[in-house]
Amino acid sequence: MTWHKEHRSDDGVLRLVVDSPAVRHVEQTVKSSSHSTWPVVLTNYNVPPCLASKKGFLLLSLIIPRPKKVKNIDIYLEPLVEELQQLWTGVDDVYDGRMERIGRDRWFTLKGVLLWTMHDYPGFAQVSGFQTSGYAACPTCGPSLPVAKSSHLSKHVYMSYSTYLPLDDPLRGIGAVERC
């Protein structure tokens, strides 16, 4: 993020996460890539929890290779969404060879459901269509989120979150934008 690169401190005082020695170490060791790859992995939760995230039970449904950020992820996800809709209604006459050993019918109707999606915050904006930066950036609060533009920080400051600070915190209360 360019803001963190331009506003990091060089005097050794830890003001932001990017000022920490750990972040500087990662920046020096790991070379940044100009390429971005988005894997879409499906997990079967119809197995014991100890197996759900094992190699044999994860299904890599698609890979989105792009040199830059995906502008419209819906184009890539559309075939997957269509297959998930088919699983929701049920796929008839699916054969299971293991059922023969226990004397059950080998043919059944397969159903599936999408329980949740996991991604980072920018990925949340891509998948859900919500705005996650600027005004109305909170998906829960929406336009009712009190936000102000800080001229000193050159970014948006969300005022209502200072209520979660301890009572004696100097940034708590009205006017926190001026102190930032």
C-alpha positions in Angstrom: 0.0 0.0 0.0 1.5 3.3 -1.0 0.2 5.2 2.0 2.2 2.9 4.4 5.3 3.2 2.2 5.2 7.0 2.1 4.3 7.6 5.8 6.6 5.0 7.6 8.9 6.4 10.2 12.6 6.3 9.9 13.5 7.5 13.4 13.1 4.0 15.0 9.7 4.8 16.7 7.1 2.1 16.1 4.0 4.1 14.9 2.6 1.7 12.3 2.9 -2.0 11.7 5.1 -1.3 8.7 7.7 0.3 11.1 8.3 -3.1 12.9 11.5 -5.0 12.3 9.5 -8.1 11.4 7.8 -6.3 8.4 11.2 -4.9 7.3 12.7 -8.4 7.4 9.9 -9.8 5.3 10.2 -6.9 2.8 14.0 -7.6 2.4 13.7 -11.4 2.2 10.6 -11.9 0.1 10.6 -10.5 -3.4 7.3 -9.1 -4.5 5.6 -10.6 -7.5 3.9 -8.7 -10.2 1.6 -11.6 -10.7 -1.5 -12.6 -8.7 -3.1 -16.0 -8.5 -6.4 -16.6 -6.8 -7.2 -20.3 -6.0 -10.8 -21.3 -5.3 -10.8 -24.4 -3.0 -13.9 -26.4 -2.0 -13.9 -28.3 1.3 -16.0 -31.4 2.0 -17.5 -31.1 5.5 -19.4 -34.4 5.2 -16.3 -36.1 6.7 -14.8 -36.1 10.2 -13.3 -32.7 11.1 -9.8 -34.2 11.2 -10.1 -35.1 7.5 -11.9 -32.0 6.2 -8.7 -30.0 5.5 -6.5 -32.9 4.5 -5.1 -33.1 1.0 -7.4 -35.8 -0.3 -10.6 -33.9 0.7 -9.8 -30.5 -0.7 -11.0 -29.8 -4.2 -9.3 -27.1 -6.2 -12.2 -26.0 -8.3 -10.5 -23.2 -10.3 -7.4 -21.0 -10.4 -7.7 -17.4 -11.5 -4.2 -16.4 -12.8 -4.0 -12.7 -13.5 -1.1 -10.2 -13.7 -3.2 -7.7 -11.8 -6.3 -7.5 -9.6 -9.4 -9.2 -11.1 -11.9 -6.5 -12.2 -15.0 -8.8 -12.4 -14.6 -12.0 -10.5 -18.2 -13.0 -11.3 -17.0 -14.0 -14.8 -14.7 -16.6 -13.3 -17.1 -17.8 -10.6 -20.2 -18.2 -12.8 -19.5 -21.8 -13.8 -18.9 -22.7 -10.2 -22.1 -21.0 -9.1 -24.1 -22.9 -11.7 -22.7 -26.2 -10.5 -23.4 -25.2 -6.9 -27.0 -24.4 -7.9 -27.4 -27.9 -9.4 -26.0 -29.4 -6.2 -28.5 -27.4 -4.2 -31.5 -28.9 -6.1 -29.9 -32.3 -6.2 -28.1 -34.5 -8.8 -30.0 -37.8 -9.3 -28.6 -41.2 -9.9 -25.1 -40.8 -8.5 -23.3 -44.1 -8.1 -21.3 -45.0 -4.9 -19.4 -48.3 -5.3 -18.6 -48.4 -1.6 -22.3 -49.0 -0.6 -22.2 -52.5 -2.2 -20.0 -53.8 0.6 -22.5 -52.8 3.3 -25.6 -53.9 1.5 -27.1 -50.5 0.7 -28.5 -49.0 -2.5 -25.6 -47.8 -4.7 -27.5 -45.0 -6.3 -28.4 -41.8 -4.5 -29.2 -38.1 -4.9 -26.2 -35.9 -4.3 -26.9 -32.5 -2.7 -24.6 -29.7 -1.7 -24.7 -26.3 -0.1 -22.2 -23.4 0.1 -21.8 -22.7 3.8 -19.3 -19.8 3.7 -16.5 -18.1 1.8 -13.1 -17.2 3.2 -11.0 -14.4 1.9 -9.2 -11.3 2.8 -11.0 -7.9 3.1 -10.3 -6.8 -0.5 -11.4 -10.2 -1.6 -14.6 -9.8 0.4 -15.4 -6.6 -1.7 -14.8 -8.6 -4.9 -17.0 -11.6 -4.0 -19.8 -9.8 -2.2 -20.0 -6.6 -4.1 -19.9 -4.5 -0.9 -17.7 -1.4 -0.8 -14.8 -1.8 1.7 -13.0 1.4 1.4 -13.9 5.1 1.6 -17.4 6.2 2.7 -19.8 3.4 3.7 -16.9 0.9 4.0 -18.5 -1.2 6.8 -20.7 -3.9 5.3 -22.8 -4.0 8.5 -23.2 -0.3 9.1 -23.3 0.8 5.4 -24.1 4.5 4.8 -24.9 5.1 8.5 -21.2 4.7 9.5 -19.9 8.0 10.8 -16.8 8.8 8.7 -14.7 11.9 8.2 -11.9 12.7 5.9 -8.7 13.5 7.8 -6.7 16.2 6.0 -3.6 15.4 8.1 -3.7 11.6 7.4 -5.1 11.9 3.9 -7.5 9.1 4.4 -10.9 8.3 5.9 -11.3 8.0 9.7 -14.2 6.1 11.1 -15.3 7.9 14.2 -17.7 5.5 16.0 -14.9 3.0 16.6 -13.3 5.1 19.2 -16.0 4.1 21.6 -14.3 0.7 21.8 -11.2 2.3 23.3 -10.5 2.3 27.0 -12.2 5.2 28.8 -8.9 7.0 29.6 -7.5 6.7 26.0 -6.7 10.2 24.6 -8.1 9.3 21.2 -11.5 8.4 22.6 -14.4 10.8 22.1 -15.3 13.7 19.7 -12.4 15.4 18.0 -10.2 12.3 17.5 -9.7 13.2 13.9 -7.9 16.4 14.8 -5.5 14.5 17.0 -4.6 11.9 14.4 
